[in-house]
């Protein structure tokens, strides 16, 4: 694949794409999913460990991509393990991104219906986002990257503002004692937090578009560190304000935290709607990049024009998004996708890197 100059993205843009892809809907549910596993106030340690594992996985992916400049995993996997096995792996990766796209679309619709548009049919909420997403990805990787550059700074500013305003109900005792029951509960929560950091796998595709792929390791460190800081602050603030026992009973603990306090005298006394708007944009970005990467994979596998796949996949993503019957089924789908990602991207890049280097030495 020859990447045209208009399809090039800068190193900061690539880092922003990774940060947005990781964040998605995870920040709304991570405190609950992690607290269920750890069951102690030490969830924040599990978050740090999960982030470090994601960084290591990201660096391995970068080393793999650097072996094949300007090629996506859909192309070089067939060079490494052969046409048929590589094609099968590529199809699995396409399935993963399409499932992720449908999951994020439904999560976005559920959050909107639950908090903003109660009683509105789910399809009526999803349709506008689907068509706007299609309009965006038709322009290619550049419009997507530019949108992400707008969304992430707004998210960071508003999230930090709201998080630190919640200090008025924060109780440090809810985070004590540190390691009171030892390190074993922390290790139990590592899988849950690692799942929240699924997202670096997008660089297996976007590195082909980078202007300076030699700076990709720095891009990974920055791209994963931003969600790591976000998740760390979120978990500390949510557990500090609500306590572990409270958090495990909440569906959206982060939003419940924001709704549990008011600041009088400001333009906004309640900040939940403000945070919701930001997080809807965040989930929309994850939906669009997953949609684009899935369509690109099918286009490169079949060597056909990507436009037909962009239009053709829209009904499929809709079907995926309406498959879960309720919010519990949606969370089960999310867990399934995360486990799929852990298996697919935790092992596959390392195996492909070892085989590629072994083949290189042999030749």
VOGU-3710 file (C-alpha; in Angstrom, 3 decimals, decimal comma):
1> xxxxxxxxxx> 0,000/0,000/0,000  1,407/3,370/-0,983  0,178/5,952/1,511  -0,570/9,244/-0,225  0,611/12,509/1,437  -2,968/13,521/2,275  -3,393/10,303/4,257  -0,413/10,954/6,507  -0,883/11,663/10,220  1,549/13,239/12,658
11> xxxxxxxxxx> 2,952/11,580/15,794  0,713/13,653/18,156  -2,341/12,743/16,053  -1,473/9,034/16,329  -1,072/9,385/20,130  -4,452/11,151/20,345  -6,126/8,347/18,337  -4,758/5,729/20,754  -5,871/7,745/23,819  -9,386/8,207/22,450
21> xxxxxxxxxx> -9,677/4,570/21,425  -8,678/3,342/24,896  -10,981/5,701/26,789  -14,299/4,923/25,073  -16,943/3,886/27,590  -14,431/2,291/29,973  -14,124/5,267/32,286  -17,849/5,093/33,116  -17,689/1,469/34,290  -14,051/0,741/35,229
31> xxxxxxxxxx> -14,401/1,583/38,960  -17,203/-1,004/39,282  -15,627/-3,799/37,205  -12,258/-3,420/38,937  -13,749/-3,054/42,453  -15,766/-6,274/41,945  -12,524/-8,198/41,371  -10,280/-6,504/43,949  -12,879/-5,889/46,679  -10,441/-3,627/48,554
41> xxxxxxxxxx> -9,576/0,100/48,161  -6,353/-0,877/46,321  -8,023/-0,751/42,894  -5,751/2,150/41,871  -2,686/-0,137/42,104  -4,377/-2,604/39,726  -5,021/0,292/37,326  -1,314/1,245/37,288  -0,275/-2,370/36,669  -2,852/-2,710/33,872
51> xxxxxxxxxx> -1,494/0,459/32,248  2,103/-0,804/32,400  1,060/-4,097/30,747  -0,692/-2,099/27,982  2,488/-0,030/27,412  4,613/-3,189/27,065  2,073/-4,658/24,603  2,066/-1,364/22,658  5,867/-1,323/22,339  5,826/-4,926/21,007
61> xxxxxxxxxx> 3,248/-3,863/18,388  5,446/-0,914/17,371  8,489/-3,198/16,929  6,366/-5,468/14,719  5,047/-2,611/12,555  8,559/-1,165/12,083  9,524/-4,409/10,298  6,982/-3,570/7,570  6,952/0,203/6,814  3,743/1,684/5,378
71> xxxxxxxxxx> 1,871/-1,619/5,687  -1,014/-2,536/7,970  -1,314/-5,836/9,848  -3,855/-6,932/7,231  -1,039/-6,865/4,644  2,063/-8,010/6,480  0,382/-10,843/8,436  0,056/-12,690/5,125  3,752/-12,096/4,395  4,708/-13,547/7,796
81> xxxxxxxxxx> 2,461/-16,611/8,143  1,221/-17,163/4,605  -1,831/-16,149/2,590  -4,458/-18,369/4,244  -3,419/-18,134/7,902  -2,706/-14,409/7,529  -6,090/-13,914/5,874  -7,843/-15,745/8,715  -6,029/-13,643/11,349  -6,967/-10,487/9,442
91> xxxxxxxxxx> -10,630/-11,531/9,372  -10,534/-12,098/13,145  -9,096/-8,605/13,604  -11,803/-7,130/11,341  -14,459/-8,943/13,432  -12,961/-7,508/16,608  -13,104/-3,925/15,322  -16,656/-4,319/14,015  -17,806/-5,785/17,357  -16,099/-2,887/19,149
101> xxxxxxxxxx> -17,815/-0,392/16,855  -21,253/-1,912/17,500  -20,597/-2,100/21,258  -19,559/1,562/21,487  -22,565/2,645/19,410  -24,958/0,788/21,722  -23,151/2,016/24,886  -23,469/5,576/23,631  -27,192/5,079/22,945  -27,779/3,468/26,371
111> xxxxxxxxxx> -26,082/6,330/28,212  -28,056/8,918/26,217  -31,373/7,117/26,757  -30,773/6,515/30,466  -29,642/10,033/31,371  -30,849/12,426/28,646  -33,601/11,053/26,362  -35,599/8,681/28,515  -38,192/6,689/26,580  -36,650/7,406/23,163
121> xxxxxxxxxx> -36,349/4,277/20,954  -32,768/3,016/20,839  -32,691/3,014/17,019  -33,705/6,683/16,894  -30,684/7,591/19,032  -28,215/5,424/17,092  -29,220/6,376/13,534  -27,931/10,000/13,565  -24,591/8,891/15,048  -24,255/6,131/12,457
131> xxxxxxxxxx> -24,783/8,488/9,515  -22,504/11,180/10,953  -19,856/8,490/11,576  -20,158/7,294/7,974  -19,835/10,874/6,704  -16,671/11,319/8,794  -14,845/8,142/7,778  -15,538/8,642/4,065  -12,927/11,429/4,256  -10,247/8,958/5,402
141> xxxxxxxxxx> -7,871/8,957/8,359  -7,161/12,724/8,364  -10,639/14,028/9,250  -10,844/11,325/11,946  -7,497/12,418/13,440  -8,494/16,103/13,366  -11,796/15,388/15,141  -9,937/13,411/17,805  -7,560/16,353/18,307  -10,567/18,555/19,077
151> xxxxxxxxxx> -12,357/16,075/21,371  -9,463/14,974/23,603  -8,412/18,401/24,994  -12,059/19,265/25,748  -12,442/15,902/27,498  -9,288/16,415/29,570  -10,264/19,932/30,678  -13,884/19,153/31,615  -13,063/15,816/33,203  -10,335/17,240/35,441
161> xxxxxxxxxx> -12,591/20,189/36,369  -15,429/17,891/37,410  -13,117/15,379/39,113  -11,496/18,003/41,326  -14,830/19,655/42,131  -15,875/16,297/43,592  -13,130/16,678/46,235  -15,769/18,218/48,518  -17,302/14,740/49,065  -13,981/12,851/48,943
171> xxxxxxxxxx> -13,049/10,794/52,023  -9,424/9,638/52,213  -10,429/6,937/54,726  -12,296/5,135/51,918  -8,891/4,422/50,336  -7,347/2,999/53,496  -5,681/0,739/54,443  -3,265/0,437/51,521  -2,553/-3,270/50,824  -4,425/-4,125/54,029
181> xxxxxxxxxx> -5,190/-7,633/52,740  -1,927/-8,080/50,842  -1,073/-8,020/47,142  -3,205/-10,978/45,993  -6,488/-8,954/45,635  -4,561/-6,372/43,580  -3,400/-9,090/41,189  -6,995/-10,343/40,865  -7,962/-6,910/39,548  -5,127/-6,686/37,005
191> xxxxxxxxxx> -7,089/-8,553/34,321  -10,104/-6,239/34,697  -7,921/-3,126/34,459  -5,856/-4,524/31,581  -9,118/-5,080/29,684  -9,942/-1,379/30,200  -6,677/-0,515/28,415  -7,494/-2,450/25,238  -6,918/0,023/22,423  -3,191/0,097/21,523
201> xxxxxxxxxx> -4,025/-2,543/18,880  -5,304/0,248/16,628  -1,670/1,232/15,987  -1,237/-2,055/14,052  -3,172/-0,217/11,340  -2,566/3,504/11,891  1,248/3,194/11,992  1,098/2,705/8,220  -0,170/6,306/7,989  2,411/7,928/10,297
211> xxxxxxxxxx> 4,764/10,555/8,872  7,514/9,569/11,330  7,074/5,922/12,336  10,493/6,022/14,067  8,798/8,102/16,820  6,110/5,467/17,408  7,459/4,274/20,783  7,125/7,816/22,154  3,642/7,968/20,623  2,635/4,757/22,452
221> xxxxxxxxxx> 3,991/5,993/25,796  2,039/9,261/25,528  -1,065/7,636/24,011  -1,412/5,110/26,858  -0,219/7,412/29,679  -3,159/9,813/29,143  -5,832/7,104/29,776  -3,682/5,741/32,632  -3,834/9,135/34,378  -7,569/9,413/33,591
231> xxxxxxxxxx> -8,343/5,962/34,959  -6,164/6,494/38,026  -7,883/9,768/38,946  -11,333/8,297/38,235  -10,847/5,223/40,413  -9,342/7,225/43,308  -12,101/9,873/43,208  -15,001/7,404/42,786  -13,876/5,017/45,528  -12,825/7,899/47,775
241> xxxxxxxxxx> -16,269/9,476/47,481  -18,541/6,412/47,331  -16,469/3,602/48,968  -15,842/0,135/47,498  -19,113/-1,318/48,880  -21,135/1,422/47,161  -19,243/1,303/43,858  -19,923/-2,399/43,192  -23,706/-1,754/43,326  -23,692/1,068/40,727
251> xxxxxxxxxx> -24,105/0,593/36,970  -22,316/3,850/36,023  -20,356/4,753/39,198  -18,449/7,656/37,595  -21,680/9,386/36,590  -23,186/8,661/40,010  -20,208/10,428/41,574  -20,774/13,529/39,436  -24,506/13,533/40,287  -23,836/13,270/44,023
261> xxxxxxxxxx> -22,687/16,871/44,506  -23,707/20,392/43,493  -21,693/23,613/43,273  -23,879/26,651/43,929  -23,172/30,019/42,386  -21,669/28,744/39,110  -23,289/28,723/35,656  -23,676/24,950/36,081  -24,695/23,681/39,489  -24,895/20,056/38,291
271> xxxxxxxxxx> -22,120/18,759/36,046  -23,431/15,348/35,000  -24,955/16,618/31,732  -21,715/18,394/30,866  -19,669/15,243/31,452  -22,200/13,165/29,521  -21,864/15,348/26,438  -18,085/14,984/26,571  -18,249/11,234/27,059  -20,758/10,781/24,264
281> xxxxxxxxxx> -18,197/12,452/21,980  -15,536/10,125/23,386  -17,583/7,006/22,637  -18,370/8,396/19,177  -14,644/8,685/18,387  -14,086/5,033/19,374  -17,073/4,002/17,244  -15,742/5,832/14,160  -12,113/4,642/14,285  -13,247/1,016/14,838
291> xxxxxxxxxx> -15,653/1,352/11,905  -12,918/2,788/9,663  -10,271/0,190/10,603  -12,767/-2,651/10,048  -13,728/-1,320/6,593  -10,062/-0,773/5,690  -9,263/-4,377/6,622  -11,927/-5,812/4,325  -10,861/-3,446/1,516  -7,210/-4,507/1,794
301> xxxxxxxxxx> -8,061/-8,204/2,072  -10,270/-8,127/-1,029  -8,207/-5,414/-2,823  -11,423/-3,522/-3,533  -12,458/0,101/-3,001  -13,004/0,963/0,676  -16,150/3,084/-0,005  -18,364/0,087/-0,765  -17,331/-1,536/2,542  -18,025/1,660/4,470
311> xxxxxxxxxx> -21,621/1,683/3,243  -22,034/-2,094/3,381  -20,847/-2,458/6,983  -23,267/0,116/8,390  -26,252/-2,302/8,587  -23,983/-4,997/10,091  -22,769/-2,638/12,835  -26,399/-1,727/13,552  -27,314/-5,433/13,896  -24,373/-5,968/16,295
321> xxxxxxxxxx> -25,436/-2,957/18,361  -29,064/-4,088/18,799  -28,197/-7,743/19,569  -27,841/-7,240/23,376  -31,369/-7,338/24,815  -30,574/-5,195/27,874  -27,764/-3,416/29,727  -26,528/-6,663/31,349  -26,226/-8,328/27,938  -24,350/-5,246/26,730
331> xxxxxxxxxx> -21,826/-5,547/29,573  -21,424/-9,256/28,764  -20,707/-8,347/25,135  -18,133/-5,806/26,342  -16,419/-8,444/28,493  -16,405/-10,876/25,576  -14,828/-8,297/23,251  -12,193/-7,403/25,862  -11,273/-11,056/26,433  -11,102/-11,553/22,662
341> xxxxxxxxxx> -8,744/-8,543/22,440  -6,578/-9,845/25,281  -6,110/-13,166/23,514  -5,784/-11,729/19,983  -3,494/-8,768/20,687  -1,757/-10,017/23,817  -0,253/-13,030/22,003  -0,540/-12,415/18,248  1,835/-9,408/17,823  4,581/-11,100/19,860
351> xxxxxxxxxx> 4,259/-14,346/17,857  4,264/-12,468/14,529  7,317/-10,439/15,629  9,248/-13,599/16,593  8,355/-15,339/13,287  9,185/-12,210/11,217  12,608/-11,821/12,863  13,336/-15,540/12,559  12,457/-15,422/8,844  14,606/-12,311/8,405
361> xxx> 17,629/-14,004/9,971  17,037/-17,140/7,892  17,056/-15,134/4,678
//
